[in-house]
Amino acid sequence: MFSYCWLILISPLTGFIILSWMGDRVSRQQAGALGCGTVGISFLVTLVALTELLLGEEIGKGGVSTLYNWVTAGSFTLNLSILVDSLSIFMLLIVTGVGFVIHVYSVGYMEKDPEFNRFFSYLNFFIFSMALLVLAADFFFLIVGWAMVGLASYLLIGFWKEKTSAVLAARKAFVMNVIGDVGMVIAAFIIFESLGTLNFLDVFAAARSTFRPNDDTILLITLLLLVGAFAKSAQMPLHTWLADAMEGPTPVSALIHAATMVTAGVYLVARCHVLYELAPFTMYLIATVGVITAIFAGSMAMVQYDIKRVIAYSTMSQLGFMFLAVGVGMYSIAMFHLMTHAFFKALLFLGAGSVIHGLNDEQDIRKMGGLRHSMPITHVTFLIGSLALAGFPLTSGFFSKEAIIINAYHADMGNIIFWAMAILGAIMTGFYIFRIYFYAFAGQPRTGVHAHESPLVMIAPLCLLPFVSLTAGVGGGMVDGLLSNYFGTHMPHPDDLFLETIGLSAGLIGIVGAVIFYMTGKDRLEFAKQMLAPLYDLLLNKYYIDEIYDFLIVKPVRATGVFLEKRAETLGIDFSIDQVAVQVREVSRLISFWQSGSVRSYALSMIVGVVTILTFVVFQ
């Protein structure tokens, strides 16, 4: 059963191996077709698996497919297995589906790049790594996939290796994610020590009978896993890498932010919900950090001028909403928002890429304007994505975000503070995304660059994504039906007209605010900047978090390294080794006096030695 699902992994892996091995011996057309085709095959296989799940006796009930036994040591066994269930298939639909669209878009976006083939090999490697992470049947292969996703992101973010900023951003992303990897590895060791297995199904079954709520061990496990989740999903305080990751090509930004890497943290918590339900303290921490991150990132997005960075902070904020949902126990709702977010965020990133492409790589929104005339298709699609992100009524983002907001209050672990902060985050969302829209598409052109619409291979994905961004919201019931079997609960629908009305109004208030400041009152905007100058500078400089980390961590570590190099290594280790060499050389010099090369000298030395020994023996 589900043995064919190995093709989901094998297909992009094959593309990666061929493109890496063949290099430039493969034409651009062939590389693009191979890169897109392998991911397309994975998507089709995922659809087949979804059909089998839906037609099964119990909807969403999957199983484990084992290829072979890899390691056996005493009672420990490690099988090369994949777990195919409703949650993994749901995630793979997003990973492979949106990933395929981004691959097609990349054919046009990277058309003139001299490293076209290398780019598609990295994309295939990324999809393979993410699929391994999602399909892993145990913590071991989950961590392997987790680390490989980090490696793939490093390669893609730093793809333009001639740019110093890209290399530094890639290194930063890698280091931040390794911090999370360490936490997950330690958690895996504790799980094995406590439960004797790493298999998901066995771990979850044993945990219920082994741990009591908020036991020290279960708290430690969930907190360590949470370090990995927060690092991968760019939640505070491990968030600083995400905005810098925009140094990579725009399709990379879309792939990382929309469909794959950053959602892995939410997936991890959802996959391990059995463990987290045994740790109410950790659940509360997740919700708290999530809602704070939503506001924190949203506030920074309100003042940034790089179009990709604004959307990046938007991703961080929306992930905060997802963590808020899983933190209050609303797992299906979190996954529902993960799905809708994948669609409209991919649309926004690809739309931003189209704008950048049409303006000859310009990313500063202050240098844009009037693009609705010169780029009509990009304009309409970006507007739809903006409405969905803002939670405009009847868009996909409205249904999923409204469900999170209302359950932030009504859920068992919800409260009025979570609800109020979520409302504030939703208002910010409407404001900052339409700030981009008005800067880029409204008014008159602000530069002499003649903008042009993107080619068909880029426009086609842009025309597909608006449809799902508008309609995916009605699929909440289908998501609930698919995932309820795994989570054991259905998506709640609290009947609270007052809260629903406020939730409905939040995004609209943000949009109206953007209209007031950026369409009808530039004087008001300048006045607000002057009145709130300290706060504005604080947000523009991203709360100086990077500078604080640099002062508290980077500089002390670098200074320690310099000290150890100059003192410990140069004056300690190197000096000691040099002194040993000097002494050996001196001893060798003294011994060399005996190596005269004269036979008579050697004979005399032997006679003297023999006489000395005999004298000692006789007179003793």
C-alpha positions in Angstrom: 0.0 0.0 0.0 1.3 3.4 -1.0 4.5 1.9 -2.2 4.3 4.0 -5.4 4.6 7.1 -3.2 8.4 6.6 -3.3 8.2 8.2 -6.7 7.4 11.5 -4.9 11.0 11.4 -3.6 12.7 9.6 -6.4 11.5 11.9 -9.2 13.0 15.2 -8.0 16.1 13.4 -6.8 16.6 12.0 -10.2 16.3 15.5 -11.7 18.9 16.8 -9.3 21.4 14.0 -10.0 21.1 14.3 -13.8 21.3 18.1 -13.8 24.2 18.1 -11.4 26.1 15.3 -13.2 25.5 16.5 -16.8 25.9 20.2 -16.0 26.0 22.4 -19.2 26.0 19.3 -21.4 22.2 19.6 -21.0 20.6 22.4 -22.9 18.5 25.1 -21.1 15.3 23.8 -22.7 16.1 20.2 -21.5 17.1 21.4 -18.0 13.9 23.4 -17.7 11.8 20.5 -18.9 13.5 18.0 -16.7 13.4 20.3 -13.6 9.7 21.0 -14.1 8.7 17.5 -15.2 10.2 15.7 -12.2 8.3 17.9 -9.8 5.2 17.6 -11.9 5.4 13.8 -11.6 5.7 14.1 -7.8 2.5 16.3 -7.9 0.6 13.8 -10.0 1.6 10.9 -7.7 0.5 12.9 -4.7 -2.9 13.4 -6.4 -3.2 9.6 -6.8 -2.3 9.1 -3.2 -4.9 11.7 -2.2 -7.5 9.8 -4.2 -6.7 6.6 -2.5 -7.0 8.2 0.9 -10.4 9.7 0.1 -11.7 6.5 -1.4 -10.5 4.4 1.6 -12.7 2.9 4.2 -11.7 5.6 6.6 -11.0 9.0 5.0 -7.4 10.1 5.7 -6.3 6.8 7.1 -2.9 6.0 5.6 -0.1 3.7 6.3 3.7 3.1 6.4 5.6 1.9 3.3 8.9 0.3 4.1 11.6 -0.1 1.4 14.1 -2.1 3.5 15.5 -2.5 7.0 18.6 -0.2 7.1 20.0 -0.6 10.6 19.5 -3.2 13.3 21.4 -3.0 16.6 20.0 -4.9 19.5 16.4 -3.8 20.1 17.0 -0.7 17.9 15.8 -0.9 14.3 15.8 1.8 11.6 13.8 1.2 8.5 13.9 3.2 5.3 10.2 4.0 5.5 7.7 6.7 4.5 4.5 7.7 6.3 1.7 8.3 4.0 -1.3 9.8 5.8 -3.7 12.7 5.5 -1.3 15.2 7.0 1.7 14.2 4.8 -0.4 14.1 1.6 -1.9 17.5 2.5 1.5 19.0 2.8 2.8 17.4 -0.3 0.0 18.8 -2.4 1.2 22.2 -1.4 4.9 21.5 -1.7 4.7 19.8 -5.1 1.8 21.8 -6.5 3.0 25.2 -5.7 6.6 24.0 -6.3 5.7 23.0 -9.8 4.2 26.4 -10.6 7.3 28.1 -9.3 9.5 25.8 -11.4 7.6 26.8 -14.5 7.8 30.5 -13.6 11.6 30.1 -13.1 12.1 29.0 -16.7 11.2 32.6 -17.8 12.7 34.5 -14.8 16.1 32.8 -15.0 16.2 32.6 -18.8 19.3 34.8 -19.2 21.2 33.5 -16.1 24.4 31.8 -17.1 23.9 29.2 -14.3 20.4 28.2 -15.4 21.1 24.5 -15.2 22.6 24.7 -11.7 19.6 26.7 -10.5 17.2 24.0 -11.5 19.3 21.3 -10.0 19.2 23.1 -6.7 15.4 23.6 -7.0 15.0 19.8 -7.5 17.2 19.1 -4.5 15.1 21.5 -2.5 11.8 19.8 -3.4 13.3 16.3 -2.7 14.5 17.4 0.7 11.2 18.9 1.6 9.4 15.8 0.4 11.7 13.7 2.6 11.0 15.9 5.6 7.2 15.5 5.1 7.1 11.8 4.3 9.6 10.7 7.1 8.1 8.0 9.2 10.5 8.7 12.1 12.4 11.4 13.8 15.7 10.3 12.3 14.7 10.8 8.6 12.7 13.9 9.7 16.0 15.4 11.0 17.8 14.3 7.8 15.3 16.0 5.6 15.2 19.0 7.9 19.0 19.5 7.6 18.9 18.9 3.8 16.3 21.6 3.5 18.6 23.9 5.3 21.5 23.0 3.0 19.3 23.5 -0.1 18.2 26.9 1.2 21.8 27.8 1.7 22.6 26.9 -1.9 19.6 28.8 -3.3 19.8 32.0 -1.2 23.5 32.3 -2.1 23.0 31.3 -5.7 24.4 34.6 -7.0 27.7 33.8 -5.3 29.4 36.9 -6.8 27.1 39.1 -4.6 28.6 39.5 -1.1 25.2 40.2 0.4 23.8 37.0 -1.0 26.7 34.9 0.4 26.3 36.6 3.8 22.5 36.0 3.8 23.0 32.4 2.9 25.5 31.9 5.7 23.2 33.7 8.2 20.2 31.5 7.2 22.3 28.3 7.5 23.7 29.2 10.9 20.3 30.2 12.3 18.8 26.9 11.1 21.6 24.8 12.4 20.7 26.2 15.9 17.3 24.7 15.4 18.8 21.4 14.1 20.8 21.0 17.3 17.7 21.3 19.4 15.9 18.7 17.3 18.8 16.2 17.5 19.0 16.5 21.3 15.2 16.1 21.4 15.5 12.9 19.3 18.1 11.4 21.7 15.8 12.1 24.7 12.8 10.6 22.9 14.8 7.4 22.2 16.2 7.3 25.7 12.7 7.7 27.2 10.6 5.6 24.8 13.1 3.3 23.1 12.0 4.2 19.5 12.0 7.0 17.0 9.1 5.8 14.9 6.3 8.4 14.9 3.4 6.0 15.4 5.2 4.2 18.2 6.4 7.4 19.9 2.9 8.9 19.9 1.3 5.7 21.2 3.9 5.3 24.0 3.9 9.0 25.0 0.3 8.9 26.2 1.0 6.1 28.7 4.5 7.2 29.7 4.3 11.0 30.3 2.0 13.0 32.5 1.0 16.5 31.5 3.9 19.0 31.9 6.4 16.3 33.0 9.9 17.6 33.0 10.8 15.2 30.2 7.9 16.0 27.9 8.5 19.7 28.5 12.1 19.4 27.5 11.3 17.4 24.4 8.6 19.8 23.2 10.8 22.8 23.9 13.8 21.4 22.1 11.6 20.5 19.1 10.2 24.0 19.2 13.6 25.5 18.8 13.9 23.7 15.5 10.3 24.8 14.5 11.0 28.5 15.4 14.3 28.5 13.6 12.9 27.0 10.4 9.7 29.2 10.5 11.5 32.4 11.4 9.7 33.0 14.7 11.2 35.3 17.4 14.0 35.3 18.4 15.3 33.2 15.5 13.7 35.3 12.7 16.5 37.6 11.4 17.6 35.3 8.6 14.3 35.4 6.7 14.3 39.0 5.4 18.0 38.7 4.4 17.1 35.6 2.4 15.5 37.9 -0.2 19.0 38.3 -1.6 18.4 35.1 -3.6 16.4 35.0 -6.9 12.7 35.8 -6.6 11.6 32.2 -7.4 13.7 31.1 -4.5 11.9 33.6 -2.2 8.6 32.3 -3.4 9.6 28.6 -2.9 11.0 29.2 0.6 8.2 31.5 1.8 5.1 30.1 0.1 5.2 26.4 -0.1 8.1 24.8 1.6 10.8 25.7 4.1 9.2 28.2 6.4 6.0 26.1 6.9 8.0 23.1 8.1 7.9 24.4 11.7 4.1 24.5 11.7 4.1 21.0 10.1 6.4 19.7 12.9 4.2 21.0 15.7 1.1 19.6 13.9 2.8 16.2 13.3 3.8 16.0 17.0 0.5 17.4 18.4 0.2 14.3 20.6 3.4 15.4 22.4 2.5 19.0 22.6 -0.9 18.3 24.1 1.0 16.7 27.0 2.8 20.0 27.5 0.2 22.8 28.0 3.0 25.2 29.0 4.7 24.7 25.7 1.4 25.2 23.8 0.8 28.5 25.6 4.4 29.5 24.7 3.8 28.7 21.1 0.7 30.8 20.9 2.3 33.7 22.7 5.4 33.7 20.5 3.3 33.3 17.4 1.0 36.3 18.1 4.0 38.5 19.2 5.8 37.6 16.0 2.7 38.4 13.9 2.7 42.0 15.3 6.4 42.3 15.5 6.9 41.4 11.8 3.8 43.3 10.7 5.1 46.5 12.3 8.4 46.2 10.4 6.7 45.5 7.1 4.8 48.8 7.5 7.9 50.9 6.9 10.3 48.9 4.6 10.8 49.9 1.0 12.2 46.8 -0.6 9.2 45.0 -2.2 10.5 41.5 -1.5 11.4 42.4 2.1 8.0 43.7 2.9 6.5 40.4 1.6 9.1 38.5 3.6 8.0 40.2 6.8 4.5 39.4 5.8 5.4 35.7 5.7 6.9 35.9 9.1 3.7 37.6 10.4 1.4 35.0 8.8 3.4 32.2 10.2 2.8 33.8 13.6 -0.9 33.4 13.0 -0.4 29.7 12.2 1.6 29.2 15.4 -1.1 31.0 17.3 -3.6 28.5 15.9 -1.6 25.4 16.8 -0.8 26.9 20.2 -4.4 27.1 21.1 -5.0 23.6 19.7 -6.6 24.5 16.4 -4.4 22.3 14.2 -6.8 22.0 11.2 -7.3 25.7 11.1 -3.5 26.3 11.2 -3.1 23.9 8.2 -6.0 25.6 6.5 -4.3 28.9 6.7 -1.0 27.3 5.7 -2.7 26.2 2.5 -4.4 29.5 1.6 -1.2 31.4 2.5 0.8 29.2 0.1 -1.4 30.2 -2.8 -1.6 34.0 -2.2 1.9 34.3 -1.0 3.3 32.5 -4.1 1.1 34.8 -6.1 2.5 37.9 -4.4 6.2 36.8 -4.7 5.8 35.9 -8.4 4.0 39.2 -8.9 6.8 41.0 -7.2 9.3 39.1 -9.4 7.3 40.2 -12.5 7.6 43.8 -11.3 11.3 43.5 -10.7 11.8 41.8 -14.1 9.8 44.6 -15.8 11.8 47.3 -14.1 15.2 45.9 -14.8 15.8 44.5 -11.3 14.5 47.5 -9.4 13.1 46.5 -5.9 12.6 49.9 -4.2 8.9 50.7 -4.2 9.7 54.4 -4.0 11.0 54.1 -7.5 7.9 52.4 -8.9 4.5 53.8 -9.7 1.9 53.7 -12.4 2.6 50.0 -13.3 -1.2 49.3 -13.7 -0.9 50.7 -17.2 2.3 49.1 -18.4 1.8 45.8 -16.6 -2.0 45.2 -16.5 -1.8 41.4 -16.0 0.7 41.7 -13.2 -1.4 44.5 -11.7 -4.6 42.5 -11.5 -3.0 39.3 -10.2 -1.0 41.3 -7.5 -4.2 43.1 -6.5 -6.0 39.7 -6.0 -3.0 38.4 -3.9 -3.1 41.6 -1.8 -6.8 41.3 -1.1 -6.3 37.6 -0.1 -3.5 38.5 2.2 -5.4 41.3 3.8 -8.3 39.0 4.5 -10.8 40.8 2.2 -14.2 39.2 2.5 -14.8 36.1 0.3 -11.1 35.7 -0.5 -9.2 32.6 0.7 -7.2 34.6 3.3 -10.4 35.9 4.8 -11.9 32.5 5.7 -8.7 31.0 7.2 -7.5 34.2 9.0 -11.0 34.9 10.4 -11.1 31.3 11.7 -7.8 31.8 13.5 -8.9 35.2 15.0 -12.2 34.0 16.4 -10.7 30.8 17.8 -7.9 32.8 19.4 -10.7 33.8 21.9 -13.1 30.8 21.9 -10.6 27.9 21.9 -9.9 26.2 25.2 -6.5 27.8 25.4 -7.5 31.1 23.9 -8.1 34.4 25.6 -9.0 38.0 24.9 -5.4 39.1 24.7 -4.6 36.6 21.9 -7.7 37.8 20.1 -6.9 41.5 20.5 -3.3 41.0 19.3 -4.5 38.9 16.3 -6.9 41.8 15.4 -4.0 44.3 15.5 -1.9 42.0 13.4 -4.7 41.7 10.8 -5.0 45.5 10.6 -1.3 45.8 10.0 -1.5 43.2 7.3 -4.1 45.2 5.3 -2.1 48.4 5.7 1.4 47.2 4.6 0.3 45.1 1.7 -1.8 47.9 0.2 1.0 50.3 0.9 3.1 48.2 -1.6 0.2 48.1 -4.0 -0.3 51.9 -4.0 3.4 52.6 -4.3 3.9 50.2 -7.2 0.7 50.3 -9.2 -1.1 53.6 -8.4 -0.1 57.2 -9.4 2.5 58.0 -12.0 5.9 56.4 -12.9 8.7 57.7 -10.7 11.6 56.6 -12.9 12.6 56.8 -16.5 12.5 53.0 -16.9 9.9 51.9 -19.3 8.2 48.9 -17.6 7.1 46.0 -19.7 4.9 43.0 -19.1 6.7 39.7 -18.3 6.9 36.8 -20.9 4.1 34.2 -21.2 6.0 31.5 -19.3 6.0 33.9 -16.2 2.5 35.2 -16.8 0.9 31.8 -17.1 1.5 30.9 -13.4 0.4 34.3 -12.4 -2.9 33.7 -14.1 -3.4 30.3 -12.4 -2.7 31.4 -8.8 -5.4 34.1 -8.5 -8.1 31.5 -9.1 -7.0 29.4 -6.1 -6.3 32.5 -4.1 -9.9 33.5 -4.5 -11.6 30.1 -4.2 -9.4 28.1 -1.8 -11.2 29.6 1.2 -14.3 27.6 0.5 -12.2 24.4 0.9 -12.1 24.7 4.7 -14.6 21.9 5.0 -12.6 19.6 2.7 -9.4 20.3 4.7 -11.3 19.6 7.9 -12.7 16.3 6.5 -9.2 15.2 5.4 -7.3 16.2 8.6 -9.9 15.5 11.3 -9.0 11.8 11.2 -5.4 12.6 12.1 -6.0 15.3 14.7 -9.0 13.6 16.2 -11.0 16.8 16.2 -13.1 18.8 13.7 -12.5 22.5 12.8 -14.7 24.5 15.2 -17.1 27.2 14.0 -18.0 29.4 17.0 -21.2 31.4 16.5 -20.2 34.9 17.7 -21.5 37.6 15.5 -19.7 40.4 17.4 -16.3 38.9 17.1 -16.9 37.8 13.5 -17.8 41.4 12.6 -14.7 42.8 14.2 -12.6 40.1 12.5 -14.3 41.0 9.2 -13.4 44.7 9.7 -9.8 44.3 10.7 -8.3 43.9 7.2 -10.6 46.6 5.8 -9.4 49.0 8.5 -5.9 48.4 7.4 -6.7 48.9 3.7 -8.6 52.2 4.5 -5.5 53.4 6.5 -3.3 52.7 3.5 -5.7 54.7 1.3 -5.7 57.6 3.7 -1.9 57.9 4.0 -0.8 56.9 0.5 -3.6 57.9 -1.9 -5.3 61.0 -0.4 -3.0 62.4 2.1 0.8 62.5 1.5 0.9 65.5 3.9 -0.6 63.3 6.6 2.1 60.7 6.0 4.9 63.1 6.4 3.3 64.6 9.5 2.9 61.1 11.0 6.6 60.3 10.2 7.7 63.5 12.0 5.5 62.9 15.0 6.5 59.3 15.4 10.1 59.8 14.2 11.7 57.6 17.0 9.2 54.8 16.5 9.6 55.1 12.7 13.4 54.8 12.9 13.1 51.9 15.3 10.9 50.0 12.8 13.0 51.0 9.8 16.0 49.6 11.5 14.1 46.4 12.5 14.2 47.1 16.2 18.1 46.9 15.9 17.8 43.2 16.6 20.7 42.4 14.2 22.9 45.0 15.9 22.0 43.6 19.3 22.9 40.1 18.1 26.1 41.4 16.6 27.1 43.1 19.9 26.1 40.3 22.2 27.0 37.3 20.2 28.9 37.9 17.0 31.5 40.3 18.2 32.3 38.4 21.5 32.6 35.1 19.5 34.8 36.7 16.9 37.0 38.4 19.6 37.3 35.1 21.4 38.4 33.4 18.1 41.0 36.1 17.5 42.3 35.8 21.1 42.5 32.0 20.8 44.3 32.3 17.4 46.8 34.8 18.6 47.3 33.6 22.2 46.3 30.0 22.5 47.3 28.9 19.0 50.3 31.2 18.3 51.8 31.6 21.7 50.6 28.3 23.1 50.3 25.4 20.7 52.6 26.8 17.9 55.2 27.9 20.5 55.1 24.5 22.2 55.5 22.6 19.0 58.3 24.9 17.8 60.1 24.3 21.1 59.8 20.6 20.8 61.3 20.9 17.3 64.2 23.1 18.7 65.0 20.6 21.4 64.9 17.6 19.1 67.2 19.5 16.7 69.6 20.3 19.5 69.7 16.7 20.7 70.2 15.6 17.1 73.1 18.0 16.8 74.8 16.6 19.9 74.3 13.0 18.7 75.7 13.9 15.3 79.2 14.3 16.9 79.3 10.6 17.2 78.5 10.1 13.6 82.0 11.1 12.3 82.2 8.5 9.5 85.6 7.2 10.7 85.9 3.5 11.4 88.8 3.9 13.8 86.7 6.4 15.8 83.9 3.9 16.0 86.4 1.0 17.0 87.9 3.2 19.7 84.4 4.1 21.1 83.6 0.4 21.2 86.8 -0.5 23.0 86.3 2.3 25.5 82.7 1.1 26.1 83.8 -2.5 26.6 86.6 -1.5 29.0 84.2 0.7 31.0 81.7 -2.1 31.3 84.3 -4.7 32.4 85.7 -2.3 34.9 82.3 -1.7 36.4 81.6 -5.4 36.6 85.0 -6.4 38.1 85.2 -3.7 40.8 81.5 -3.8 41.8 
